[in-house]
Every structure is written in C-alpha cells, then in structure tokens.
Amino acid sequence: MHLAGGEGQGDTLSRRDLLAGAAGASGVAVAAGLPLVAGGPGPKAAAPVAPVVPPDATKLPGAPTSQVGARSTFFKPSRTPFGETVGNSLTPLQDLTGTITPADLHFERHHAGIPLIDPARHTLLIHGLVATPLMLSVDDVKRFPQVTRTHFIECSGNGRAAYREPKPEMTPQKVAGLVSNTEWTGVPLKVLLDEAGAKPAATWFLAEGGDACIMTRSIPMPKAMDDALLVWAQNGEPLRPEQGFPLRLLLPGWEGNVSVKWLRRLELGTRPWATRWETSKYTDPLPDGTARQYSFDMDAKSVITSPAHPKVLAKGWWPVTGLAWTGRGNITRVEVSTDDGSSWHDAELSPTTGRKAPVRFTHMWEWDGKPAVLLSRATDETGYVQPTRKQLLKVRGIGTDFHFNPIVGWKVAADGTVTFHGET
C-alpha cells in the first residue's frame, strides 16, 4: 500500500508498520485510561502496557480524542512517597517548568487521611462574635463575588530532612517538595465576615476542618481582613480532594497548616484557642528552652531545580534555574553562585504572577569540567536575605522543627555527576 502521490520506500506502509501503529495507538489509549474497544471494559491498572512507537508517526493516524487528557507516556512525574494516611507526598520540583504546579502534583500533607465529602451536604458555619451567625452551603458560598489569585502554599516542615540530615542523593523533590503554587478561585474571607457582621471585639478566629483529626487553628483577625480567601477551585477546576474539596481556607504566605482544608466552621473570638495543633504541633522549640508560637509567615527561600541530582553534566553552557518565594510579598532578587559562595551573580527573574507567588530564576553558566558548587540566595521586598545553614543553626538550633529556609545547592564533580550540597 502506498500513500497517494508518494514515491520510494520511505512512503510505503507495510503490514508490520500498520500493526506497530495500531499497537502504539493502543498504548496511548491505555495511558489515557480509555477502553480498548468502544463500550468495553478498560485495561487493568495492574498491567500497564508499554507504548509501541511507530517507525514514522506521519504515516498513520494517531490516537482518538478522549474524555480526559493524559500526559505523554514518556513523561511520568509523580509525588512521593505515596500511600500515607498520616504523612505527606512531595511535588517533583525537578520535573516542572514555569511556576504553576499541576493540581495532581500539588504536594499533600494529611493528619488523618483524605475525607470523602459530598458537596451537596457540606456546610460552613460562621459564628461567635458576629451579629448574624451564618450557615452556608457550598452553593451559597459560590454566589458571592469571586476572585482568582495565584499563591504558593508551603508546609512549615518543608526542608526538615535537608536541614537536619543532608544527604548527597537528595533530589529537589526531597529537599523542598512540600511547596506548590496554584491559581485559586474563591471569595475573600472579609466579604463573608462582613456579611455575618464581625464584631470589633473579635481579634482572632478559629478555623476548623472536616477531616477525621478535626484540624483547628487560631488565626489573627487582621489576616482575615487582608488577603485571606475561602476557595473552591484551583487551576480552573474544583479543588482536588487532597487539597480540601469542597472548601478550604487559603492564607497566602503563611505556613500551610493554617490554610485549613475541608473547612466547615469559623468561630470569632478574643484570643487564640491554643488547640493541640498549635501547642503539641506547629510550635518551634529553640535552643534557649523557649519556643516560637504562631510564627505564621514563610521566610524568603530559593532552590535550584536544575541542574540537580541525579543529573550528569557535559562541558558547556547550562541554565541554572529554580524557584524563589516569600510569604512577605515579592522576591526582588535572586543571586546564583557557581563557586560555593565566593562570588554571586544576579539571576534573571520571570515575571511574577502576583504577590506571595514564586518566581522562576535563571542564570546561564558555562561549565569547564572542574568541580563546582551551585548555590542560590533570595532577597524579598522587605530586604530580608535568605540565610546560610550556619546562620540558621546559630539562631534556631538543630532541633528546630519548622520554617527551614537555608541556602542550599548542588555539587558538580569533575565527571559531571551532581549531588546535593546542604552544608553552606
């Protein structure tokens, strides 16, 4: 069989080509979760089929349209670890470009697993020091004027392993994968509190989640009246269940735990509630025997995502690129060092997507084949400069449990292998 008007062997489709193409299309269907036969059962998840790539993709039709798009079978990013009811899974920072995290790769942190909640039955109670207590359905919340904003969420424990026990085989995912950046849609919390008639005496509010641990955190009222959001969508679709479906609180720039998921209650009061989640947890012990409590803001931080372990470099030009973010507004400067901090160079910053959203930085570097250490250092709009690990150890000690933001980087050996460097 020949293509119309074609000449020569390059334009000929053999029976073998057609069979290979059909198998390749089936492989795409398997990856997309499509039934192999219209109306028939889908493939078993336990037996994935490797795609068969045709010799020339221009010589036969491709896969059909599908209900839900799938990533290329050649690109398989994933969160890790997984299967944790109490624990976390980290975003694969090294596999992503730009600054937006796909919703299905947004990091997870759970204290009692992911609850299954029917949005038609879910309600939000606003009470306490208000003129008119409100009981709102999800549909009620969606009737208020909505806004869409881009903000990062970072777990306050992000970077704990790299700070306490840095290991050469760590990847960007293991070093800093408890941070993600999303486009969020919802209603400003101030609008709802104004609707309920928040009383001037209210200086704090309690946010309560609907998971099995009943997560509760005390939040100062000024944050509610500033940039706090009640959100129901991320990246253009409803929240993923692990991100708080159907409703979650979002407190931009503050430690992730206070952005309570599966939100079901807001109570206004005059002082913190001192719940177990802000006494036994999310309180930071210090070397002098005291503790930091209600330390909400996430400090300026950066991480190089490429080149990074386990990449192996060849001599020549490489883009040293990564992410920088701060809970206090915008990143104004990122510097990159290729000689373990002896000298620093200003990196180019991508346009910001909004306040309290990451920027991507890039610095072009020509590697000459000699050992090198790559570092990044962020500065935010307040003038705060990301500290070294030694500086942080001096102030916070090795036993600090939250808010890790030291300068970290990557060692490049003479043979091009790249390993984590967390001792600066």
Buried (B, 14 or more C-beta within 10 A) or exposed (E): EEEEEEEEEEBEBEEEBBEBBBBBBBBBBBBBEBEEEEEEEEBEEEEEBEBBBBEEEEBBEEBEEEEEEBEEBEEEBEBBEEEEEEEBBBBBBBBBEEBBBBBEBBBBBBBEBBBEBEBEEBBBBBBBBBEEEBEBBBEEBBEBEBEBBBBBBBBBBBBBBBBEEBEEEBBBBBBBBBBBBBBBBBBBBBBBBEBBEBEEEBBBBBBBBBBBBBBBBBBBBEBBBBBBBBBBBBBEEBBBBBBBBBBBBBBBBBBBBBBBBBBBBBBBBEEBBEBEBBEEBBBBBEEEEEEBEBBBBBBBBBBBBBBBBEBEBEEEEBBBBBBBBBBBBBBBBBBBBBEBBEEBEEBBBBEBBBBBBBBBBBBEBEBEEEEBBBBBBBBBBBEBBBBBBEBBBEEBEEEBBBBBBBBBBBBBEEEBBBBBBBBB
